[in-house]
Amino acid sequence: MSDAQTHLLVDGSNVVHAWADTRALAKRDREAAKALLLRRVAVLHDFAGWRVTVVFDGRGEELRVEAVGESRDFACVHTPAGATADDIIERLVGRAAAPAHCLVATADQAERNVVEAAGAAWCDPEGLARRIEAIDTRRARAVARGNAEAERGWRAGGAGR
């Protein structure tokens, strides 16, 4: 599954701790590790057109939802105390109009079983990293093609002067 209808739901802490570089960063600066995860998944939102929700276990009294950038379909969620990222992800999948369009990224096998039973797809953190890399490669190629076309146009326009 990877089309523009995809809703990526990321177990934020789980993925941060699964990737070596974000895990090391989290030991020094948890907020920086969260920000790095959000920057990485942004390519799936910005260039693949996916809806993205990254869920972190919280400590506050209420569910906190923050838009990432200017978009209403890219959010960072912090659960209230007493609730886990798994709880929120399961609710989001359960309430989705089309659970089959949901892709949950987590290394938690129990969570995998629950979301797959609800009709969602699953990928582990390494699979998420591969998807990010693939889309980022496509984005870089598109930018390079656009730059080459712009340069050809500039040269063609400048040659006639």
PyMOL commands that place a pseudoatom at each C-alpha (Angstrom):
pseudoatom trace, name=CA, resn=MET, resi=1, chain=A, elem=C, hetatm=0, pos=[0.000, 0.000, 0.000]
pseudoatom trace, name=CA, resn=SER, resi=2, chain=A, elem=C, hetatm=0, pos=[1.370, 3.358, -0.969]
pseudoatom trace, name=CA, resn=ASP, resi=3, chain=A, elem=C, hetatm=0, pos=[-0.965, 5.760, -2.664]
pseudoatom trace, name=CA, resn=ALA, resi=4, chain=A, elem=C, hetatm=0, pos=[-2.213, 9.254, -1.983]
pseudoatom trace, name=CA, resn=GLN, resi=5, chain=A, elem=C, hetatm=0, pos=[-5.076, 7.871, 0.123]
pseudoatom trace, name=CA, resn=THR, resi=6, chain=A, elem=C, hetatm=0, pos=[-2.661, 6.347, 2.615]
pseudoatom trace, name=CA, resn=HIS, resi=7, chain=A, elem=C, hetatm=0, pos=[-2.927, 7.453, 6.238]
pseudoatom trace, name=CA, resn=LEU, resi=8, chain=A, elem=C, hetatm=0, pos=[0.394, 6.729, 7.909]
pseudoatom trace, name=CA, resn=LEU, resi=9, chain=A, elem=C, hetatm=0, pos=[0.114, 6.261, 11.676]
pseudoatom trace, name=CA, resn=VAL, resi=10, chain=A, elem=C, hetatm=0, pos=[3.498, 6.174, 13.397]
pseudoatom trace, name=CA, resn=ASP, resi=11, chain=A, elem=C, hetatm=0, pos=[4.147, 4.934, 16.924]
pseudoatom trace, name=CA, resn=GLY, resi=12, chain=A, elem=C, hetatm=0, pos=[6.591, 7.779, 17.498]
pseudoatom trace, name=CA, resn=SER, resi=13, chain=A, elem=C, hetatm=0, pos=[8.574, 6.567, 20.502]
pseudoatom trace, name=CA, resn=ASN, resi=14, chain=A, elem=C, hetatm=0, pos=[8.712, 3.045, 19.135]
pseudoatom trace, name=CA, resn=VAL, resi=15, chain=A, elem=C, hetatm=0, pos=[10.210, 4.205, 15.832]
pseudoatom trace, name=CA, resn=VAL, resi=16, chain=A, elem=C, hetatm=0, pos=[12.555, 6.713, 17.498]
pseudoatom trace, name=CA, resn=HIS, resi=17, chain=A, elem=C, hetatm=0, pos=[13.966, 3.884, 19.617]
pseudoatom trace, name=CA, resn=ALA, resi=18, chain=A, elem=C, hetatm=0, pos=[14.166, 1.474, 16.664]
pseudoatom trace, name=CA, resn=TRP, resi=19, chain=A, elem=C, hetatm=0, pos=[16.382, 3.686, 14.479]
pseudoatom trace, name=CA, resn=ALA, resi=20, chain=A, elem=C, hetatm=0, pos=[19.988, 3.831, 15.734]
pseudoatom trace, name=CA, resn=ASP, resi=21, chain=A, elem=C, hetatm=0, pos=[20.560, 7.535, 15.051]
pseudoatom trace, name=CA, resn=THR, resi=22, chain=A, elem=C, hetatm=0, pos=[17.296, 8.761, 16.560]
pseudoatom trace, name=CA, resn=ARG, resi=23, chain=A, elem=C, hetatm=0, pos=[17.746, 6.398, 19.540]
pseudoatom trace, name=CA, resn=ALA, resi=24, chain=A, elem=C, hetatm=0, pos=[21.204, 7.871, 20.224]
pseudoatom trace, name=CA, resn=LEU, resi=25, chain=A, elem=C, hetatm=0, pos=[19.849, 11.401, 19.810]
pseudoatom trace, name=CA, resn=ALA, resi=26, chain=A, elem=C, hetatm=0, pos=[16.920, 10.680, 22.164]
pseudoatom trace, name=CA, resn=LYS, resi=27, chain=A, elem=C, hetatm=0, pos=[19.360, 9.807, 24.938]
pseudoatom trace, name=CA, resn=ARG, resi=28, chain=A, elem=C, hetatm=0, pos=[20.680, 13.364, 24.754]
pseudoatom trace, name=CA, resn=ASP, resi=29, chain=A, elem=C, hetatm=0, pos=[17.651, 15.304, 23.552]
pseudoatom trace, name=CA, resn=ARG, resi=30, chain=A, elem=C, hetatm=0, pos=[14.243, 13.651, 23.252]
pseudoatom trace, name=CA, resn=GLU, resi=31, chain=A, elem=C, hetatm=0, pos=[12.649, 16.668, 21.547]
pseudoatom trace, name=CA, resn=ALA, resi=32, chain=A, elem=C, hetatm=0, pos=[15.385, 16.742, 18.899]
pseudoatom trace, name=CA, resn=ALA, resi=33, chain=A, elem=C, hetatm=0, pos=[14.804, 13.041, 18.202]
pseudoatom trace, name=CA, resn=LYS, resi=34, chain=A, elem=C, hetatm=0, pos=[11.060, 13.690, 17.799]
pseudoatom trace, name=CA, resn=ALA, resi=35, chain=A, elem=C, hetatm=0, pos=[11.779, 16.594, 15.454]
pseudoatom trace, name=CA, resn=LEU, resi=36, chain=A, elem=C, hetatm=0, pos=[14.100, 14.420, 13.357]
pseudoatom trace, name=CA, resn=LEU, resi=37, chain=A, elem=C, hetatm=0, pos=[11.429, 11.729, 13.041]
pseudoatom trace, name=CA, resn=LEU, resi=38, chain=A, elem=C, hetatm=0, pos=[8.877, 14.346, 11.961]
pseudoatom trace, name=CA, resn=ARG, resi=39, chain=A, elem=C, hetatm=0, pos=[11.293, 15.762, 9.351]
pseudoatom trace, name=CA, resn=ARG, resi=40, chain=A, elem=C, hetatm=0, pos=[11.905, 12.294, 7.951]
pseudoatom trace, name=CA, resn=VAL, resi=41, chain=A, elem=C, hetatm=0, pos=[8.240, 11.318, 7.612]
pseudoatom trace, name=CA, resn=ALA, resi=42, chain=A, elem=C, hetatm=0, pos=[7.454, 14.747, 6.130]
pseudoatom trace, name=CA, resn=VAL, resi=43, chain=A, elem=C, hetatm=0, pos=[8.677, 13.494, 2.748]
pseudoatom trace, name=CA, resn=LEU, resi=44, chain=A, elem=C, hetatm=0, pos=[5.814, 10.966, 2.742]
pseudoatom trace, name=CA, resn=HIS, resi=45, chain=A, elem=C, hetatm=0, pos=[3.352, 13.758, 3.432]
pseudoatom trace, name=CA, resn=ASP, resi=46, chain=A, elem=C, hetatm=0, pos=[4.847, 16.405, 1.186]
pseudoatom trace, name=CA, resn=PHE, resi=47, chain=A, elem=C, hetatm=0, pos=[5.819, 14.330, -1.849]
pseudoatom trace, name=CA, resn=ALA, resi=48, chain=A, elem=C, hetatm=0, pos=[3.713, 11.150, -1.674]
pseudoatom trace, name=CA, resn=GLY, resi=49, chain=A, elem=C, hetatm=0, pos=[0.607, 13.016, -0.556]
pseudoatom trace, name=CA, resn=TRP, resi=50, chain=A, elem=C, hetatm=0, pos=[0.018, 10.802, 2.467]
pseudoatom trace, name=CA, resn=ARG, resi=51, chain=A, elem=C, hetatm=0, pos=[-1.880, 11.872, 5.538]
pseudoatom trace, name=CA, resn=VAL, resi=52, chain=A, elem=C, hetatm=0, pos=[0.548, 11.455, 8.454]
pseudoatom trace, name=CA, resn=THR, resi=53, chain=A, elem=C, hetatm=0, pos=[-0.127, 11.147, 12.185]
pseudoatom trace, name=CA, resn=VAL, resi=54, chain=A, elem=C, hetatm=0, pos=[2.801, 10.574, 14.548]
pseudoatom trace, name=CA, resn=VAL, resi=55, chain=A, elem=C, hetatm=0, pos=[1.678, 9.543, 18.025]
pseudoatom trace, name=CA, resn=PHE, resi=56, chain=A, elem=C, hetatm=0, pos=[3.824, 9.824, 21.154]
pseudoatom trace, name=CA, resn=ASP, resi=57, chain=A, elem=C, hetatm=0, pos=[3.029, 8.677, 24.662]
pseudoatom trace, name=CA, resn=GLY, resi=58, chain=A, elem=C, hetatm=0, pos=[2.232, 11.794, 26.657]
pseudoatom trace, name=CA, resn=ARG, resi=59, chain=A, elem=C, hetatm=0, pos=[2.279, 12.924, 30.210]
pseudoatom trace, name=CA, resn=GLY, resi=60, chain=A, elem=C, hetatm=0, pos=[-0.309, 15.665, 30.232]
pseudoatom trace, name=CA, resn=GLU, resi=61, chain=A, elem=C, hetatm=0, pos=[-3.918, 15.466, 31.302]
pseudoatom trace, name=CA, resn=GLU, resi=62, chain=A, elem=C, hetatm=0, pos=[-5.395, 15.846, 27.818]
pseudoatom trace, name=CA, resn=LEU, resi=63, chain=A, elem=C, hetatm=0, pos=[-4.801, 14.575, 24.328]
pseudoatom trace, name=CA, resn=ARG, resi=64, chain=A, elem=C, hetatm=0, pos=[-2.634, 17.117, 22.520]
pseudoatom trace, name=CA, resn=VAL, resi=65, chain=A, elem=C, hetatm=0, pos=[-2.785, 17.374, 18.723]
pseudoatom trace, name=CA, resn=GLU, resi=66, chain=A, elem=C, hetatm=0, pos=[-0.371, 19.713, 16.974]
pseudoatom trace, name=CA, resn=ALA, resi=67, chain=A, elem=C, hetatm=0, pos=[-0.374, 20.427, 13.259]
pseudoatom trace, name=CA, resn=VAL, resi=68, chain=A, elem=C, hetatm=0, pos=[3.004, 19.941, 11.636]
pseudoatom trace, name=CA, resn=GLY, resi=69, chain=A, elem=C, hetatm=0, pos=[3.589, 22.898, 9.373]
pseudoatom trace, name=CA, resn=GLU, resi=70, chain=A, elem=C, hetatm=0, pos=[0.565, 24.480, 7.773]
pseudoatom trace, name=CA, resn=SER, resi=71, chain=A, elem=C, hetatm=0, pos=[-1.169, 21.240, 6.863]
pseudoatom trace, name=CA, resn=ARG, resi=72, chain=A, elem=C, hetatm=0, pos=[-4.283, 19.834, 8.477]
pseudoatom trace, name=CA, resn=ASP, resi=73, chain=A, elem=C, hetatm=0, pos=[-3.350, 16.303, 7.395]
pseudoatom trace, name=CA, resn=PHE, resi=74, chain=A, elem=C, hetatm=0, pos=[0.036, 16.096, 9.141]
pseudoatom trace, name=CA, resn=ALA, resi=75, chain=A, elem=C, hetatm=0, pos=[-0.193, 15.926, 12.921]
pseudoatom trace, name=CA, resn=CYS, resi=76, chain=A, elem=C, hetatm=0, pos=[1.903, 15.151, 15.958]
pseudoatom trace, name=CA, resn=VAL, resi=77, chain=A, elem=C, hetatm=0, pos=[-0.211, 13.724, 18.775]
pseudoatom trace, name=CA, resn=HIS, resi=78, chain=A, elem=C, hetatm=0, pos=[0.711, 13.347, 22.445]
pseudoatom trace, name=CA, resn=THR, resi=79, chain=A, elem=C, hetatm=0, pos=[-1.514, 11.032, 24.442]
pseudoatom trace, name=CA, resn=PRO, resi=80, chain=A, elem=C, hetatm=0, pos=[-2.830, 11.963, 27.860]
pseudoatom trace, name=CA, resn=ALA, resi=81, chain=A, elem=C, hetatm=0, pos=[-1.327, 10.253, 30.891]
pseudoatom trace, name=CA, resn=GLY, resi=82, chain=A, elem=C, hetatm=0, pos=[-2.818, 6.805, 31.240]
pseudoatom trace, name=CA, resn=ALA, resi=83, chain=A, elem=C, hetatm=0, pos=[-3.179, 6.291, 27.488]
pseudoatom trace, name=CA, resn=THR, resi=84, chain=A, elem=C, hetatm=0, pos=[-0.548, 4.928, 25.134]
pseudoatom trace, name=CA, resn=ALA, resi=85, chain=A, elem=C, hetatm=0, pos=[0.302, 5.636, 21.533]
pseudoatom trace, name=CA, resn=ASP, resi=86, chain=A, elem=C, hetatm=0, pos=[-1.013, 2.126, 20.802]
pseudoatom trace, name=CA, resn=ASP, resi=87, chain=A, elem=C, hetatm=0, pos=[-4.397, 3.054, 22.313]
pseudoatom trace, name=CA, resn=ILE, resi=88, chain=A, elem=C, hetatm=0, pos=[-4.729, 6.142, 20.115]
pseudoatom trace, name=CA, resn=ILE, resi=89, chain=A, elem=C, hetatm=0, pos=[-3.512, 4.391, 16.964]
pseudoatom trace, name=CA, resn=GLU, resi=90, chain=A, elem=C, hetatm=0, pos=[-6.004, 1.569, 17.532]
pseudoatom trace, name=CA, resn=ARG, resi=91, chain=A, elem=C, hetatm=0, pos=[-8.824, 4.102, 17.954]
pseudoatom trace, name=CA, resn=LEU, resi=92, chain=A, elem=C, hetatm=0, pos=[-7.817, 5.959, 14.793]
pseudoatom trace, name=CA, resn=VAL, resi=93, chain=A, elem=C, hetatm=0, pos=[-7.725, 2.742, 12.775]
pseudoatom trace, name=CA, resn=GLY, resi=94, chain=A, elem=C, hetatm=0, pos=[-11.019, 1.600, 14.304]
pseudoatom trace, name=CA, resn=ARG, resi=95, chain=A, elem=C, hetatm=0, pos=[-12.734, 4.876, 13.434]
pseudoatom trace, name=CA, resn=ALA, resi=96, chain=A, elem=C, hetatm=0, pos=[-11.248, 5.173, 9.936]
pseudoatom trace, name=CA, resn=ALA, resi=97, chain=A, elem=C, hetatm=0, pos=[-13.769, 5.170, 7.104]
pseudoatom trace, name=CA, resn=ALA, resi=98, chain=A, elem=C, hetatm=0, pos=[-11.389, 2.855, 5.226]
pseudoatom trace, name=CA, resn=PRO, resi=99, chain=A, elem=C, hetatm=0, pos=[-9.015, 1.036, 7.612]
pseudoatom trace, name=CA, resn=ALA, resi=100, chain=A, elem=C, hetatm=0, pos=[-7.363, -0.589, 4.583]
pseudoatom trace, name=CA, resn=HIS, resi=101, chain=A, elem=C, hetatm=0, pos=[-5.916, 2.845, 3.750]
pseudoatom trace, name=CA, resn=CYS, resi=102, chain=A, elem=C, hetatm=0, pos=[-4.160, 3.002, 7.130]
pseudoatom trace, name=CA, resn=LEU, resi=103, chain=A, elem=C, hetatm=0, pos=[-0.515, 2.002, 7.404]
pseudoatom trace, name=CA, resn=VAL, resi=104, chain=A, elem=C, hetatm=0, pos=[0.785, 1.628, 10.962]
pseudoatom trace, name=CA, resn=ALA, resi=105, chain=A, elem=C, hetatm=0, pos=[4.536, 1.872, 11.561]
pseudoatom trace, name=CA, resn=THR, resi=106, chain=A, elem=C, hetatm=0, pos=[5.701, 0.138, 14.739]
pseudoatom trace, name=CA, resn=ALA, resi=107, chain=A, elem=C, hetatm=0, pos=[8.001, -2.674, 15.844]
pseudoatom trace, name=CA, resn=ASP, resi=108, chain=A, elem=C, hetatm=0, pos=[5.406, -3.787, 18.403]
pseudoatom trace, name=CA, resn=GLN, resi=109, chain=A, elem=C, hetatm=0, pos=[4.156, -7.201, 17.242]
pseudoatom trace, name=CA, resn=ALA, resi=110, chain=A, elem=C, hetatm=0, pos=[1.077, -7.112, 19.495]
pseudoatom trace, name=CA, resn=GLU, resi=111, chain=A, elem=C, hetatm=0, pos=[0.104, -3.763, 17.970]
pseudoatom trace, name=CA, resn=ARG, resi=112, chain=A, elem=C, hetatm=0, pos=[0.683, -5.226, 14.526]
pseudoatom trace, name=CA, resn=ASN, resi=113, chain=A, elem=C, hetatm=0, pos=[-1.765, -8.032, 15.273]
pseudoatom trace, name=CA, resn=VAL, resi=114, chain=A, elem=C, hetatm=0, pos=[-4.422, -5.613, 16.540]
pseudoatom trace, name=CA, resn=VAL, resi=115, chain=A, elem=C, hetatm=0, pos=[-4.249, -3.159, 13.620]
pseudoatom trace, name=CA, resn=GLU, resi=116, chain=A, elem=C, hetatm=0, pos=[-4.065, -5.905, 10.994]
pseudoatom trace, name=CA, resn=ALA, resi=117, chain=A, elem=C, hetatm=0, pos=[-7.137, -7.544, 12.557]
pseudoatom trace, name=CA, resn=ALA, resi=118, chain=A, elem=C, hetatm=0, pos=[-8.890, -4.161, 12.204]
pseudoatom trace, name=CA, resn=GLY, resi=119, chain=A, elem=C, hetatm=0, pos=[-8.034, -4.069, 8.489]
pseudoatom trace, name=CA, resn=ALA, resi=120, chain=A, elem=C, hetatm=0, pos=[-4.969, -1.791, 8.493]
pseudoatom trace, name=CA, resn=ALA, resi=121, chain=A, elem=C, hetatm=0, pos=[-1.589, -2.525, 6.967]
pseudoatom trace, name=CA, resn=TRP, resi=122, chain=A, elem=C, hetatm=0, pos=[1.579, -2.626, 9.030]
pseudoatom trace, name=CA, resn=CYS, resi=123, chain=A, elem=C, hetatm=0, pos=[5.266, -1.987, 8.517]
pseudoatom trace, name=CA, resn=ASP, resi=124, chain=A, elem=C, hetatm=0, pos=[8.203, -2.162, 10.883]
pseudoatom trace, name=CA, resn=PRO, resi=125, chain=A, elem=C, hetatm=0, pos=[10.512, 0.834, 11.426]
pseudoatom trace, name=CA, resn=GLU, resi=126, chain=A, elem=C, hetatm=0, pos=[12.962, -0.488, 8.820]
pseudoatom trace, name=CA, resn=GLY, resi=127, chain=A, elem=C, hetatm=0, pos=[10.132, -0.750, 6.300]
pseudoatom trace, name=CA, resn=LEU, resi=128, chain=A, elem=C, hetatm=0, pos=[9.168, 2.828, 7.103]
pseudoatom trace, name=CA, resn=ALA, resi=129, chain=A, elem=C, hetatm=0, pos=[12.770, 3.928, 6.540]
pseudoatom trace, name=CA, resn=ARG, resi=130, chain=A, elem=C, hetatm=0, pos=[12.795, 2.159, 3.143]
pseudoatom trace, name=CA, resn=ARG, resi=131, chain=A, elem=C, hetatm=0, pos=[9.565, 3.909, 2.135]
pseudoatom trace, name=CA, resn=ILE, resi=132, chain=A, elem=C, hetatm=0, pos=[10.989, 7.272, 3.181]
pseudoatom trace, name=CA, resn=GLU, resi=133, chain=A, elem=C, hetatm=0, pos=[14.189, 6.612, 1.234]
pseudoatom trace, name=CA, resn=ALA, resi=134, chain=A, elem=C, hetatm=0, pos=[12.280, 5.558, -1.891]
pseudoatom trace, name=CA, resn=ILE, resi=135, chain=A, elem=C, hetatm=0, pos=[10.072, 8.656, -1.887]
pseudoatom trace, name=CA, resn=ASP, resi=136, chain=A, elem=C, hetatm=0, pos=[13.029, 10.906, -1.068]
pseudoatom trace, name=CA, resn=THR, resi=137, chain=A, elem=C, hetatm=0, pos=[14.920, 9.434, -4.035]
pseudoatom trace, name=CA, resn=ARG, resi=138, chain=A, elem=C, hetatm=0, pos=[11.923, 10.093, -6.311]
pseudoatom trace, name=CA, resn=ARG, resi=139, chain=A, elem=C, hetatm=0, pos=[11.706, 13.641, -4.967]
pseudoatom trace, name=CA, resn=ALA, resi=140, chain=A, elem=C, hetatm=0, pos=[15.413, 14.272, -5.572]
pseudoatom trace, name=CA, resn=ARG, resi=141, chain=A, elem=C, hetatm=0, pos=[15.139, 12.964, -9.145]
pseudoatom trace, name=CA, resn=ALA, resi=142, chain=A, elem=C, hetatm=0, pos=[12.108, 15.163, -9.816]
pseudoatom trace, name=CA, resn=VAL, resi=143, chain=A, elem=C, hetatm=0, pos=[13.977, 18.209, -8.492]
pseudoatom trace, name=CA, resn=ALA, resi=144, chain=A, elem=C, hetatm=0, pos=[17.014, 17.354, -10.634]
pseudoatom trace, name=CA, resn=ARG, resi=145, chain=A, elem=C, hetatm=0, pos=[14.800, 16.977, -13.732]
pseudoatom trace, name=CA, resn=GLY, resi=146, chain=A, elem=C, hetatm=0, pos=[13.125, 20.298, -12.985]
pseudoatom trace, name=CA, resn=ASN, resi=147, chain=A, elem=C, hetatm=0, pos=[16.475, 21.996, -12.534]
pseudoatom trace, name=CA, resn=ALA, resi=148, chain=A, elem=C, hetatm=0, pos=[17.787, 20.516, -15.808]
pseudoatom trace, name=CA, resn=GLU, resi=149, chain=A, elem=C, hetatm=0, pos=[14.671, 21.660, -17.675]
pseudoatom trace, name=CA, resn=ALA, resi=150, chain=A, elem=C, hetatm=0, pos=[14.964, 25.138, -16.203]
pseudoatom trace, name=CA, resn=GLU, resi=151, chain=A, elem=C, hetatm=0, pos=[18.621, 25.343, -17.194]
pseudoatom trace, name=CA, resn=ARG, resi=152, chain=A, elem=C, hetatm=0, pos=[17.845, 24.174, -20.761]
pseudoatom trace, name=CA, resn=GLY, resi=153, chain=A, elem=C, hetatm=0, pos=[15.135, 26.809, -20.968]
pseudoatom trace, name=CA, resn=TRP, resi=154, chain=A, elem=C, hetatm=0, pos=[17.467, 29.465, -19.623]
pseudoatom trace, name=CA, resn=ARG, resi=155, chain=A, elem=C, hetatm=0, pos=[20.209, 28.512, -22.071]
pseudoatom trace, name=CA, resn=ALA, resi=156, chain=A, elem=C, hetatm=0, pos=[17.784, 28.430, -25.000]
pseudoatom trace, name=CA, resn=GLY, resi=157, chain=A, elem=C, hetatm=0, pos=[16.407, 31.829, -24.025]
pseudoatom trace, name=CA, resn=GLY, resi=158, chain=A, elem=C, hetatm=0, pos=[19.855, 33.291, -23.481]
pseudoatom trace, name=CA, resn=ALA, resi=159, chain=A, elem=C, hetatm=0, pos=[21.316, 31.909, -26.731]
pseudoatom trace, name=CA, resn=GLY, resi=160, chain=A, elem=C, hetatm=0, pos=[18.995, 34.019, -28.884]
pseudoatom trace, name=CA, resn=ARG, resi=161, chain=A, elem=C, hetatm=0, pos=[20.093, 37.339, -27.450]
for i in range(1, 161): cmd.bond("trace and resi %d" % i, "trace and resi %d" % (i + 1))
show_as sticks, trace
zoom trace
